[in-house]
Amino acid sequence: MMYSFTREQWWKFIVVVFLMLMNWGLEAYKWQWLMKGVQSISFAKAYKAIFAGQAFAFGTVNNIGEFIGKVAFLDEGNRWRAISLSVVGSISQVIVTFVMGIAGLMCMRSNFVNSHLFKNTFNNIEFNGLLVLLMIVLMILLLLYYQLGWVCKLLERLPMVGKDVYLIEQLDTLHKKELTRILCISLIRFVVFVCQYLLLLQVFKVEANTIDIVWMVCIMFLILAIIPSIAFAELGLRGEIGILLLGLLSTNIAGILLATTGIWFINRVLPAFTGSVFLIRLKLFKQ
């Protein structure tokens, strides 16, 4: 299927790119705010650090290497202390993804259970069991997230932590109000992600009820958060999940594939490339 872009479609495509910049800007603000107790950094440096993090995340499972690029823009003595705070930021995004994904599963329950794609895999009891399991995981994540002080005290008792306790002591300074603020930023980022999908699906003529698409995209993000994957090899997985879920709503498979490919390129490839440039410039500057 060939697509000819109208002015309106190009406008939507440009907005998707702008939303990518906005998305990482929100993440940069979150990083800058998390770092205030370790090292004061400018928003511009935080923004570069986030892109650098994407460069490292591109080749690691589920973005595990992201913190390496982020801490590269900190003073050498503060890098290890920042790792635990980076984990807090990541957990906040996972919590939001679980909340929205579970909500999507509950709202789209009938579409899944009655679909020919899932009726041979799930019945009502199994589907409800899956929801309960996901909710238990979510409760555990929320408990750990809002009880960081307790987690710190527990870790301090471990022999392996010992003299390295200073690496996690900053976690004890994060209060519930501050943690909720981080969650709110993560929620806004999630909304930006969903808006990007909606716009690109419109560009590629994937027509379905907007609310249904929103919930399916939420479920897609949940699956991507659970399944181990590497960003540079993630495109095929995104395509398969997109067809599996959005294919329940639309027969435009080509449009779904193009939209998922576009999101992957804009949100993962472009930031990783930009971050690589920032890292090279940083290394040359230090030399």
C-alpha positions in Angstrom: 0.0 0.0 0.0 1.4 3.4 -1.0 0.9 6.5 1.1 1.0 10.0 -0.3 1.5 12.6 2.4 -0.8 15.6 2.5 0.1 18.8 4.2 -2.0 17.8 7.2 -0.2 14.4 7.5 3.3 16.1 7.3 2.1 18.5 10.0 1.2 15.5 12.2 4.6 13.9 11.5 6.4 17.0 12.5 4.4 17.2 15.7 5.5 13.6 16.5 9.1 14.7 16.2 8.4 17.7 18.4 6.7 15.4 21.0 9.9 13.3 21.0 11.9 16.4 22.0 9.3 17.3 24.6 9.3 13.7 26.0 13.1 13.7 26.5 12.9 17.2 27.8 10.5 16.0 30.6 13.0 13.2 31.3 15.8 15.7 31.5 13.8 17.8 33.9 13.2 14.7 36.0 16.9 13.8 35.9 17.9 17.4 36.8 15.5 17.4 39.7 16.7 14.0 41.0 20.3 15.1 40.9 19.8 18.2 43.0 21.1 16.4 46.1 24.1 15.0 44.4 25.2 17.7 42.0 23.5 20.8 40.6 23.3 20.5 36.8 21.8 22.8 34.2 18.8 21.7 32.1 21.0 21.8 29.0 23.5 19.4 30.5 20.6 17.2 31.8 19.1 17.1 28.3 22.4 16.0 26.8 22.8 13.4 29.5 19.4 11.9 28.6 20.3 11.6 25.0 23.7 10.1 25.9 21.8 7.6 28.0 19.7 6.6 25.0 23.0 5.9 23.1 24.0 3.4 25.7 20.5 2.0 26.2 20.2 1.2 22.5 22.5 -1.8 22.8 21.4 -3.1 26.2 18.4 -5.2 27.4 15.4 -3.1 28.4 17.6 0.1 28.6 19.7 -1.2 31.5 22.8 0.7 30.1 20.9 4.0 30.1 22.4 5.2 33.4 26.0 5.0 32.0 25.4 7.7 29.5 23.5 9.9 32.0 26.2 9.8 34.6 28.9 10.6 32.1 27.9 14.3 32.4 28.4 14.3 36.1 31.6 14.9 38.0 33.6 11.7 38.4 33.1 11.6 42.2 29.3 11.8 41.9 28.7 9.2 39.2 28.3 6.1 41.4 26.0 8.0 43.8 23.7 8.9 40.9 23.0 5.3 39.9 20.5 4.6 42.6 18.6 7.8 41.7 18.6 6.8 38.1 16.9 3.5 39.2 14.2 5.5 41.0 13.4 7.4 37.8 13.2 4.2 35.8 10.9 2.6 38.4 8.6 5.5 38.3 8.1 5.1 34.5 7.6 1.3 35.0 4.9 2.0 37.6 3.0 4.3 35.3 3.3 1.8 32.5 1.9 -1.0 34.7 -1.0 1.2 35.9 -2.0 2.3 32.3 -1.4 -1.2 30.9 -3.6 -2.9 33.5 -6.3 -0.3 33.0 -6.0 -1.0 29.2 -6.4 -4.8 29.8 -9.4 -4.2 32.0 -11.1 -1.9 29.5 -10.3 -4.1 26.5 -11.1 -7.4 28.3 -13.9 -8.4 25.9 -11.9 -7.6 22.8 -9.1 -10.0 24.1 -11.1 -12.8 25.4 -13.5 -13.0 22.5 -10.8 -12.4 19.8 -9.7 -15.4 17.7 -6.1 -14.3 18.4 -6.5 -15.0 22.2 -9.4 -17.4 22.7 -7.1 -20.3 22.3 -4.6 -18.8 24.7 -6.7 -17.2 27.5 -10.1 -18.0 29.0 -11.8 -15.7 31.5 -10.2 -17.4 34.5 -6.7 -17.2 33.0 -7.2 -13.7 31.9 -8.3 -12.6 35.4 -5.4 -14.5 36.9 -3.0 -12.5 34.6 -4.6 -9.3 35.8 -4.2 -10.3 39.5 -0.5 -11.2 38.9 0.2 -7.9 37.3 -1.6 -6.0 40.1 0.5 -7.9 42.7 3.7 -6.8 40.8 2.4 -3.3 40.7 1.7 -3.2 44.5 5.2 -4.5 45.2 6.7 -1.8 42.9 4.6 0.9 44.7 5.6 -0.4 48.1 9.3 -0.3 47.2 9.0 3.0 45.5 7.3 4.8 48.5 9.3 3.0 51.1 12.8 3.9 49.9 14.0 4.8 53.4 13.0 1.3 54.6 14.8 -0.2 51.5 17.9 1.7 52.4 17.9 0.5 56.0 17.5 -3.1 54.8 20.4 -2.7 52.3 22.6 -1.2 54.9 22.4 -4.4 56.9 23.7 -6.5 54.0 27.5 -7.4 54.4 28.1 -6.8 50.7 27.0 -3.2 51.0 29.3 -2.3 53.9 31.4 0.8 53.2 29.6 1.4 49.9 26.4 2.5 51.7 27.0 6.1 50.6 25.9 5.0 47.1 22.3 4.6 48.2 22.1 7.1 51.1 20.5 9.7 48.8 17.4 7.6 48.4 16.6 8.2 52.1 16.2 12.0 51.3 13.3 11.5 48.8 10.0 12.2 50.5 6.6 10.9 49.4 5.6 14.3 47.9 8.8 14.3 45.8 8.3 10.8 44.7 4.7 11.6 43.6 6.1 14.5 41.7 8.4 12.2 39.8 5.5 9.9 39.1 3.5 12.8 37.7 6.3 13.6 35.3 6.5 10.0 34.2 2.7 10.0 33.6 3.0 13.1 31.4 5.7 11.3 29.4 3.5 8.3 29.0 0.7 10.6 27.6 3.2 12.0 25.1 4.1 8.5 24.0 0.4 7.7 23.4 -0.2 10.9 21.5 2.7 10.1 19.2 1.2 6.7 18.4 -2.3 8.2 17.8 -0.8 10.8 15.3 1.3 8.3 13.3 -1.6 5.8 13.1 -3.7 8.6 11.7 -0.9 9.5 9.2 -0.9 5.9 8.0 -4.7 5.6 7.8 -5.1 3.1 10.7 -8.8 3.9 11.4 -10.5 2.7 14.6 -12.1 4.1 17.7 -9.7 6.5 19.3 -10.3 5.3 22.9 -9.8 1.7 21.8 -6.5 2.6 20.2 -5.3 4.4 23.3 -5.9 1.4 25.5 -4.3 -0.9 23.0 -1.2 1.3 22.9 -1.1 1.2 26.7 -1.2 -2.6 26.7 1.6 -2.5 24.0 3.8 -0.5 26.3 3.1 -2.8 29.2 4.2 -5.9 27.1 7.3 -4.1 25.9 8.2 -3.2 29.5 7.9 -6.9 30.5 9.5 -8.7 27.6 13.3 -8.5 27.6 14.5 -6.7 24.4 17.3 -4.7 23.0 16.5 -1.4 21.3 18.4 -2.0 18.1 16.6 -5.3 17.6 13.3 -4.2 19.0 11.7 -3.2 15.7 10.4 -6.7 14.9 9.0 -7.2 18.3 7.2 -3.9 18.2 5.8 -4.8 14.8 4.5 -8.2 16.0 2.9 -6.7 19.1 1.4 -3.9 17.1 -0.2 -6.3 14.6 -1.4 -8.6 17.5 -3.1 -5.7 19.4 -4.0 -3.0 16.9 -4.9 -5.7 14.4 -7.9 -6.4 16.6 -9.1 -2.9 15.7 -8.0 -2.4 12.1 -7.2 -4.5 9.0 -4.6 -1.9 7.9 -1.6 -4.1 8.8 0.8 -2.1 6.6 -0.3 1.1 8.3 0.3 -0.4 11.8 3.8 -1.6 10.8 4.7 1.8 9.3 3.5 3.6 12.5 5.4 1.3 14.8 8.5 1.6 12.7 8.2 5.4 12.7 7.8 5.5 16.5 10.9 3.2 16.9 13.0 5.4 14.6 11.9 8.7 16.0 12.0 7.7 19.7 14.9 5.3 19.8 17.2 5.7 16.7 17.3 9.5 16.5 17.9 10.1 20.3 20.6 7.3 20.3 22.4 8.9 17.3 22.2 12.4 18.9 23.4 11.0 22.2 26.4 9.4 20.5 27.4 12.8 19.1 27.1 14.4 22.5 29.3 11.7 24.0 32.0 12.1 21.3 32.0 15.8 21.8 32.2 15.3 25.6 35.2 13.0 25.2 37.0 15.3 22.8 36.4 18.3 25.1 37.8 16.4 28.2 40.9 15.4 26.1 
